[in-house]
Each structure stands twice: as C-alpha cells, then as structure tokens.
C-alpha cells in the first residue's frame, strides 16, 4: 500500500547528517549517515560501522532499518542517505535488498551530500528486481 502522506525531507536530512557524525570509518574514511521515516512516524538513524575485515562492516542504511525493526516501528516510508561525495553515493546492493525487505518498491530514497546536492529515487529505480523467495 502506498502512503501518500508528505515526507519532511528537511528532518530526515538533518537526522542523517547527525548520524553521519557518529560513523566509525577509520579504514575507508567514507562516513555515511542514514535516517528512515517509519510507518509509526518515528525516525530511525544509523551510521556505518567499519571493521578491519570489510565484509563485517555495517552500512548506515542497514543499521537504521535494523534498529527500527528491533523496536517494532513497522515498515519504512522514506529514507535519506548522507555522504560527502558528489554526486551523492548510491546505497550498496545489500542495503537496497534490505530496503526491499522492510519497505515497498515505491520507497522514496533521497541521496544527499554535505553540500546540499540531492537526488531522489524510488527503490524500484535503484533495485528493479529484488530477490524474492517463491511463494509456496
């Protein structure tokens, strides 16, 4: 079901920027913050948390969504992702598949950077064919 309530991107951008300040990125120095607006109206934030073995790194988007799920906030209505690249960086495949799990293909994904550049996509544009298990 599509939720037609407006998204206050300013609040999500600020929350993503604030979350980015807590990123733990001593290896790549690529700091990311994410803020997800959940269906219960709450905002869940996350920052990337690196590990010496990069495969164990947690992405900001997945941290934000996992935190929301852990507190029962429901599905995501929108997500903002803050980086310092130009153009703003696109989420990785793991994050996109996680978004598909906890939101619909109509999920608005706003990519932003510290200079204020913004690119808005629907999840379906970034991940047109998410993995789905066959229905029994």
C-alpha positions in Angstrom: 0.0 0.0 0.0 1.3 3.4 -0.9 1.4 6.0 1.8 0.6 9.5 0.4 1.4 11.5 3.5 4.1 14.0 2.7 7.7 13.4 3.8 9.5 16.2 5.6 12.9 15.7 3.9 14.5 18.5 6.0 14.0 16.5 9.2 15.4 13.3 7.6 18.4 15.1 6.1 19.3 16.7 9.4 18.9 13.3 11.2 21.1 11.6 8.5 23.7 14.4 8.8 23.8 14.0 12.6 24.0 10.2 12.4 26.9 10.5 9.9 28.9 12.3 12.7 28.9 9.0 14.6 30.2 6.9 11.8 33.1 4.6 12.6 35.2 4.7 9.4 38.9 4.5 10.4 39.8 2.5 7.3 38.0 3.9 4.3 37.2 7.3 5.9 33.9 7.1 4.0 31.4 8.2 6.5 27.7 7.6 5.9 24.6 8.5 7.8 21.0 7.3 7.2 17.6 8.3 8.5 14.5 6.3 7.9 11.0 7.6 8.4 9.0 4.6 9.7 5.2 4.0 9.3 4.7 4.7 13.0 6.0 8.2 12.4 9.3 7.7 14.2 12.8 8.3 12.6 15.4 5.6 12.9 19.0 6.6 12.3 22.2 4.7 11.6 25.9 5.3 10.8 28.3 3.0 9.1 30.5 0.9 11.4 33.6 -0.5 9.7 35.6 -3.5 10.6 39.2 -4.4 9.7 37.7 -7.2 7.6 35.5 -5.1 5.4 32.9 -7.9 5.0 31.9 -7.4 8.6 31.2 -3.7 8.1 27.7 -2.5 8.8 26.2 0.1 6.5 24.3 3.1 7.8 21.1 2.2 5.9 21.0 -1.4 7.4 21.8 -0.1 10.9 18.9 2.4 10.7 16.4 -0.2 9.4 17.6 -3.0 11.8 17.2 -0.6 14.8 13.7 0.3 13.6 12.7 -3.3 13.3 14.2 -4.1 16.7 11.9 -1.6 18.3 8.8 -2.6 16.3 8.5 0.6 14.2 7.0 -1.2 11.3 7.9 -0.6 7.6 9.9 2.3 6.2 8.1 5.2 4.4 11.2 7.1 3.3 14.9 7.1 3.8 17.7 9.7 3.4 21.3 8.7 3.0 24.1 11.3 3.6 27.6 11.1 2.2 30.3 13.6 1.3 30.6 12.6 -2.4 29.4 14.4 -5.5 27.1 13.2 -6.7 25.8 11.7 -3.5 26.6 8.0 -3.2 24.0 5.3 -4.0 23.4 2.6 -1.4 25.1 -0.8 -1.9 23.3 -3.9 -3.1 23.0 -5.3 0.5 21.3 -2.1 1.6 19.0 -2.0 -1.3 17.9 -5.5 -0.7 17.3 -4.7 3.0 15.2 -1.7 2.0 13.2 -4.1 -0.3 12.6 -6.3 2.7 11.3 -3.6 5.0 9.6 -1.2 2.5 7.8 -1.4 -0.8 9.3 -0.7 -4.2 7.8 2.8 -4.1 10.0 3.7 -1.1 11.5 7.2 -1.8 15.2 7.2 -1.3 16.9 10.6 -1.1 20.6 10.7 -1.6 22.2 13.8 -0.2 25.7 15.2 0.4 27.2 17.8 2.8 27.0 20.5 0.1 23.2 20.1 -0.2 23.2 18.2 -3.5 20.1 15.9 -3.6 18.9 13.1 -5.9 15.6 11.4 -5.2 14.9 7.9 -6.5 12.2 5.2 -5.9 13.7 2.0 -4.6 12.4 0.3 -7.8 14.8 2.5 -9.8 17.8 1.5 -7.7 16.8 -2.2 -7.4 14.4 -3.1 -10.1 14.4 -6.8 -9.4 14.8 -7.5 -5.7 15.4 -11.1 -4.6 12.1 -12.8 -3.6 11.5 -16.4 -2.5 8.9 -18.3 -4.5 5.5 -18.3 -2.8 4.6 -21.9 -1.7 
